[in-house]
Amino acid sequence: MIQQWTHSMLYRGRASRGQVVFGASLLMLLNVAVPAQAQVARFKSIRDAVPSKFFNAATTAADPANPNKLIIGFNTGLDPTTFTSAGFVVSFTRHVAMDTISFTVNAPTGFYVARITFTQRGSGFTCRTCSSAGAATWVVAGHPASLGEFTNNPTLTATADLTALKLASVPVSITDSLFATTGSVTITSADVTVQLLPR
């Protein structure tokens, strides 16, 4: 409409210089005011296997600063049945901790899920006679893989490259297992970052 109006007035020779400048400025403002559609993944059907301990599906949500990152929640406080920590930790008071969190990543229309990167962080304590260990695995789009094994340091990262599959929806499940007789291991944070590409 604005382009037609400006062109018509110029063609007829009746537009003043001010009218032309006003019309061109308005056109530029309208173009700037319409942002490109954001490429944002949706994380759906978030569940965990042990609701009261370890991973916490209820507090797992997209990062407000980066909607393509899922911040995985963890339980805190005490387990009311055992009076031990509800966090993802093993020590002399709890020797085993295992949980699985699952969700589905959905790409917006016109895009597909190209890569999914999982990162977890944590710490631990060891000594000459201490014994602690752990391992993590995941299943992405039906393909299982090891995320890594560790002793007292559970920090790790891994990426699943799904570019060749061009999937619009990807189911993901992540399992962490911790063990200790003495010493300790704790997972303090974890997240999943999604890369989208246009079809």
Residue pairs with C-beta under 8 A, 6 or more apart in sequence:
2 23
2 26
2 27
2 30
3 27
5 23
6 15
6 20
6 23
6 24
6 27
9 15
9 19
9 20
9 23
10 20
15 23
37 108
38 67
39 68
39 108
39 111
39 196
40 67
40 68
40 108
41 67
41 68
41 105
41 106
41 107
41 108
41 113
41 194
41 196
42 105
42 106
42 108
43 60
43 61
43 62
43 70
43 103
43 104
43 105
43 106
44 103
44 104
44 106
45 102
45 103
45 104
46 57
46 60
46 101
46 102
46 103
47 57
47 101
47 102
47 103
48 54
48 55
48 56
48 57
48 60
48 99
48 100
48 101
48 102
49 55
49 99
49 100
49 101
50 98
50 99
51 57
51 58
52 75
52 79
52 80
52 86
53 75
53 79
53 86
53 87
53 88
53 97
53 99
54 74
54 75
54 86
54 87
54 88
54 97
54 98
54 99
54 176
55 72
55 73
55 74
55 75
55 88
55 99
55 100
55 101
55 176
56 73
56 74
56 75
57 73
57 101
58 73
59 73
59 74
60 70
60 71
60 72
60 73
60 101
60 103
61 70
61 71
61 73
62 68
62 69
62 70
62 71
63 69
63 70
63 71
63 191
66 193
68 193
68 194
68 195
68 196
69 191
69 192
69 193
69 194
70 103
70 191
70 192
70 193
70 194
71 189
71 191
72 101
72 174
72 189
72 190
72 191
72 192
74 87
74 88
74 187
74 188
74 189
74 190
75 86
75 87
75 88
76 86
76 87
77 85
77 86
78 84
78 85
78 86
79 85
79 86
82 94
84 93
84 94
85 93
85 94
87 186
88 97
88 99
88 122
88 176
88 178
88 186
88 187
88 188
89 97
89 178
89 184
89 185
89 186
89 187
90 96
90 97
90 132
90 134
90 178
90 179
90 180
90 184
90 185
90 186
91 125
91 180
91 183
91 184
92 180
92 181
92 182
92 184
94 180
95 179
95 180
95 181
96 177
96 178
96 179
97 176
97 177
97 178
98 175
98 176
98 177
98 178
99 175
99 176
100 173
100 174
100 175
101 173
101 174
102 171
102 172
102 173
102 174
103 171
103 172
104 169
104 170
104 171
104 172
105 113
105 116
105 169
105 170
105 171
105 172
105 192
105 194
106 168
106 169
107 113
107 167
107 168
107 169
107 196
108 196
110 198
110 199
111 168
111 196
111 197
111 198
111 199
112 162
112 165
112 166
112 167
112 168
112 196
112 197
112 199
113 162
113 167
113 168
113 169
113 170
113 194
113 195
113 196
114 161
114 162
114 163
114 195
114 196
114 197
115 159
115 160
115 161
115 162
115 163
115 194
115 195
116 140
116 159
116 160
116 162
116 170
116 172
116 192
116 193
116 194
116 195
117 157
117 158
117 159
117 160
117 192
117 193
117 194
117 195
118 138
118 147
118 157
118 158
118 159
118 174
118 190
118 191
118 192
119 156
119 157
119 190
119 191
119 192
119 193
120 136
120 147
120 154
120 155
120 156
120 157
120 176
120 187
120 189
120 190
121 154
121 155
121 187
121 188
121 189
121 190
122 153
122 154
122 155
122 185
122 186
122 187
122 188
122 189
123 152
123 153
123 154
123 185
123 186
123 188
124 132
124 151
124 152
124 153
124 154
124 183
124 184
124 185
124 186
125 132
125 152
125 183
125 184
126 132
126 151
126 152
126 183
127 182
127 183
129 182
130 152
130 180
130 182
130 183
131 180
131 181
131 182
131 183
132 151
132 152
132 178
132 179
132 180
132 181
132 182
132 183
132 184
132 185
133 149
133 150
133 151
133 178
133 179
133 180
133 185
134 149
134 150
134 151
134 154
134 176
134 177
134 178
134 179
134 185
135 146
135 147
135 148
135 149
135 150
135 176
135 177
136 146
136 147
136 148
136 154
136 156
136 174
136 175
136 176
136 177
137 144
137 145
137 146
137 147
137 174
137 175
138 144
138 145
138 147
138 158
138 160
138 172
138 173
138 174
138 175
139 145
139 171
139 172
139 173
140 160
140 162
140 170
140 171
140 172
141 160
141 162
141 165
141 167
141 170
141 171
141 172
142 171
143 160
145 158
145 160
147 156
147 158
147 174
148 156
148 158
150 156
150 185
151 185
152 183
152 184
152 185
153 185
154 176
154 178
154 185
154 186
154 187
162 170
163 197
166 199
172 192
174 190
174 192
176 187
178 185
178 186
178 187
179 185
